[in-house]
């Protein structure tokens, strides 16, 4: 876990641009046997606020790829910017358009 935290801090990402971190967390959770819901399955695209412009999103997406983001998760994350929720975890989001997501480089949010 310490290694993951250090890696996430080394590759810090701003809000709505967490493609690398979200895909890596999804990969870790999948490897632990969780069934995941990502992208449009957990977030209402029309309810997002503070979304960066398209150029900034595209640059962050490409940077995530260059920095080793697991490719299998990127298409779902790109659809609405990073958002994920382990389906097998009780107590999922109750408000439309909200999810638990890694929105800052603080390791406690991921842990």
C-alpha positions as CSV (number, residue, x, y, z in Angstrom):
1,X,0.0,0.0,0.0
2,X,2.9,2.4,0.7
3,X,4.2,1.8,-2.8
4,X,0.8,2.6,-4.3
5,X,0.5,5.8,-2.2
6,X,4.0,6.9,-3.3
7,X,3.2,6.2,-6.9
8,X,-0.1,8.1,-6.7
9,X,1.6,11.1,-5.1
10,X,4.4,11.0,-7.7
11,X,1.8,11.1,-10.5
12,X,-0.7,13.5,-8.9
13,X,-3.8,14.4,-11.0
14,X,-6.3,17.2,-10.6
15,X,-10.1,16.8,-10.2
16,X,-11.8,15.2,-13.2
17,X,-8.4,14.3,-14.6
18,X,-7.6,11.3,-12.5
19,X,-7.4,8.8,-15.4
20,X,-4.2,7.1,-14.4
21,X,-5.0,6.8,-10.7
22,X,-8.6,5.7,-11.3
23,X,-7.5,3.0,-13.8
24,X,-4.8,1.8,-11.5
25,X,-7.2,1.6,-8.5
26,X,-9.8,-0.2,-10.7
27,X,-7.1,-2.7,-11.8
28,X,-6.1,-3.3,-8.1
29,X,-9.7,-3.8,-7.0
30,X,-10.4,-6.1,-10.0
31,X,-7.4,-8.1,-9.0
32,X,-8.8,-8.5,-5.5
33,X,-12.0,-9.9,-7.0
34,X,-14.3,-6.9,-6.9
35,X,-16.8,-6.4,-9.6
36,X,-16.6,-2.8,-10.7
37,X,-18.9,-0.2,-12.1
38,X,-17.2,2.6,-13.9
39,X,-17.9,5.8,-15.9
40,X,-21.5,6.2,-17.0
41,X,-22.6,3.3,-14.8
42,X,-21.8,5.4,-11.6
43,X,-22.0,9.1,-12.7
44,X,-24.5,11.3,-14.4
45,X,-22.5,13.2,-17.0
46,X,-25.0,16.1,-17.0
47,X,-24.5,16.6,-13.3
48,X,-20.8,17.2,-13.3
49,X,-19.5,20.6,-12.3
50,X,-16.1,22.2,-12.6
51,X,-15.2,20.0,-15.6
52,X,-12.0,21.1,-17.4
53,X,-12.1,22.0,-21.1
54,X,-11.8,19.2,-23.8
55,X,-8.2,20.0,-24.5
56,X,-7.2,19.6,-20.9
57,X,-9.1,16.4,-20.6
58,X,-7.5,15.0,-23.8
59,X,-4.0,15.9,-22.5
60,X,-4.6,14.3,-19.1
61,X,-6.0,11.1,-20.8
62,X,-2.9,10.9,-23.1
63,X,-0.6,11.6,-20.1
64,X,-2.2,8.7,-18.2
65,X,-1.5,6.4,-21.1
66,X,2.1,7.5,-21.3
67,X,2.5,7.0,-17.5
68,X,1.3,3.4,-17.7
69,X,-2.4,3.5,-16.9
70,X,-4.0,0.1,-17.5
71,X,-5.6,0.4,-20.9
72,X,-8.6,-1.9,-20.2
73,X,-10.3,0.7,-17.9
74,X,-9.6,3.9,-19.8
75,X,-12.5,3.8,-22.3
76,X,-15.1,3.7,-19.5
77,X,-13.2,6.4,-17.5
78,X,-12.9,8.6,-20.6
79,X,-16.7,8.5,-21.1
80,X,-17.4,10.8,-18.2
81,X,-14.0,11.3,-16.5
82,X,-12.8,9.1,-13.8
83,X,-15.4,7.5,-11.4
84,X,-15.6,4.0,-10.0
85,X,-17.4,2.1,-7.4
86,X,-16.9,-1.5,-6.3
87,X,-20.3,-3.2,-7.1
88,X,-19.7,-5.7,-4.3
89,X,-19.3,-3.0,-1.7
90,X,-22.5,-2.2,0.2
91,X,-23.5,1.4,0.7
92,X,-22.9,2.7,-2.8
93,X,-23.7,6.3,-3.8
94,X,-27.3,7.4,-3.0
95,X,-27.4,10.7,-4.7
96,X,-27.7,10.7,-8.5
97,X,-24.5,11.7,-10.2
98,X,-22.3,11.0,-7.2
99,X,-19.8,8.2,-6.6
100,X,-16.7,7.5,-4.5
101,X,-13.8,8.4,-6.7
102,X,-10.2,9.2,-6.2
103,X,-10.4,13.0,-6.6
104,X,-7.1,14.0,-5.1
105,X,-3.7,12.6,-4.5
106,X,-4.4,11.8,-0.8
107,X,-3.9,8.1,-0.1
108,X,-6.6,7.9,2.6
109,X,-9.3,8.4,-0.1
110,X,-8.0,5.4,-2.0
111,X,-7.3,3.3,1.1
